[in-house]
Amino acid sequence: MLANLQRHLPARNSTLRDDTVSESVRYGLIGCGMMGQEHLRNIALLPGASVTRIFEPDDNMAQASLALAPVAQRALGLAEVVLADDVDCLVITSPNFRHAEQLREIARLRALPVLLEKPACTALHDVASLAELGRAYPAPIWVAMEYRYMPPVVRLAEEVYSQVNIGPMRMLAIREHRFPFLVKVGDWNRFNQYTGGTLVEKCCHFFDLMRHLTRSEPVRVFASASVAHNHLDEYYADGIPDILDNAFVILDFADGQRASLDLCMFAEGSRYQEEISVVGPKGKVECFVPGPGRFWPENLGPAPVPRLVLSPRNPKGPRELEVPVDPVALAAGDHNGSTLYQHQRFNAVVRGLGTVEVSLHDGLAAVVMGMAAQESARTGQAIDLTQGCYNLGVLLGENSSITSIGL
Ligand SMILES: NC(=O)c1ccc[n+]([C@@H]2O[C@H](COP(=O)([O-])OP(=O)(O)OC[C@H]3O[C@@H](n4cnc5c(N)ncnc54)[C@H](O)[C@@H]3O)[C@@H](O)[C@H]2O)c1
């Protein structure tokens, strides 16, 4: 059974080529909290790479970061990092609401290659101007979308694109059942005004995966969501947190595929954190991805291993394949090794090899989908992404040929 499945699937991580050579690339980090430190651990695995400057305003986080990047100097501000002559590229890992202003300042100071953490921005009025910035920026900008680079998701994408076992994709369902938002420096992730809203902050990853897997553009979105349970007993200067903790989102795509997202953020008891299913006329392929290994209780034994399940219609007979992640990549972060694979490719781009795979355009498209979903949940109305305030083509500055499809 397994051999049968393996015959149809390319070798493990085959699309995660390792272009690393010992050519030097020097990184400057803007913001270095939890995710910034995951980037530091992964940059440390790249031959020839070093982190030379870090701008991190919080003393504890700065100390923890410098311990991970001993040759780095702490900078007093963003400009000091951007203008340093020992910095070849930047990684922006500041809170979401800083991303747009920092990208603008970098563009004004010195156009270095940038790896920008998602989401690219938190306000609709920033989308069009950032899209324009992206078109004019003379160096690469790559938006960090780690889910694309998780080995089980890479295998799923290979299966979807090949169409060998399922035929052309018609339906895509993504379920994330996970733990509540963690505590962040300054509690910025407790309020929509700083995150962009849960469907932007957290779910832009999944909207990006939808565009990545369908290779099509979304035309309509409908969402139902609420703050049902999480953080309601917490009080801050800004009040009680207003971030959504559960949602169903449905999207139609221009090429006729439909996709759904099922998000629950009080469901960390699940064995798998993400379950993705793709169905075509010949069969179904599913992908099961565990959450961070550090949250898996020791008394339950080893953390779950990612899995792919292929279920043809004829002849029937589901086939399963484990897709283990390289232990070194796995240990360097919370994202099933994907941060390392993404860094290998970004590093190659900085060295003039390879091309940007997740552009600012892609990052902004995912943000607009999340914002439209937030708006749909607020109003109870479906949002058309081909006209009005959420017209994706207009916001992203394209002569979009996307037209609405019939229901
Ligand atoms: N791709 C992923 O899977 C993933 C996962 C987690 C976080 N993220 C993203 O990474 C970013 C950081 O998230 P985090 O979890 O590390 O949060 P965090 O709060 O742990 O870290 C953010 C850091 O930025 C610092 N900071 C605050 N204001 C700043 C400024 N103006 N300039 C520079 N730094 C500033 C804070 O002191 C803090 O240390 C967010 O955009 C988040 O959405 C992405």
The ligand as a Gaussian input file, in Angstrom:
#p B3LYP/6-31G(d) Opt

LIG

0 1
 N        4.892000      32.981000      10.440000
 C        4.520000      32.475000      11.612000
 O        4.171000      31.319000      11.717000
 C        4.565000      33.385000      12.799000
 C        4.493000      32.857000      14.077000
 C        4.544000      33.732000      15.145000
 C        4.632000      35.090000      14.915000
 N        4.673000      35.569000      13.655000
 C        4.744000      37.014000      13.395000
 O        5.976000      37.511000      13.898000
 C        5.801000      38.830000      14.410000
 C        6.264000      38.874000      15.859000
 O        5.494000      37.985000      16.608000
 P        6.054000      37.351000      17.956000
 O        5.218000      36.168000      18.212000
 O        7.515000      37.171000      17.869000
 O        5.705000      38.511000      18.997000
 P        6.572000      38.984000      20.242000
 O        5.759000      39.966000      20.994000
 O        7.112000      37.788000      20.947000
 O        7.802000      39.728000      19.553000
 C        7.698000      40.978000      18.952000
 C        8.932000      41.767000      19.377000
 O        8.955000      43.019000      18.704000
 C        9.435000      43.995000      19.635000
 N        8.966000      45.325000      19.198000
 C        7.923000      46.065000      19.672000
 N        7.839000      47.226000      18.975000
 C        8.819000      47.190000      18.041000
 C        9.229000      48.077000      17.023000
 N        8.596000      49.230000      16.798000
 N       10.276000      47.716000      16.244000
 C       10.916000      46.560000      16.443000
 N       10.564000      45.674000      17.398000
 C        9.546000      45.992000      18.180000
 C        8.878000      43.570000      20.967000
 O        9.655000      44.098000      22.021000
 C        8.933000      42.048000      20.863000
 O       10.107000      41.518000      21.425000
 C        4.334000      39.151000      14.235000
 O        4.154000      39.883000      13.045000
 C        3.665000      37.799000      14.119000
 O        2.469000      37.837000      13.392000
 C        4.657000      34.743000      12.613000

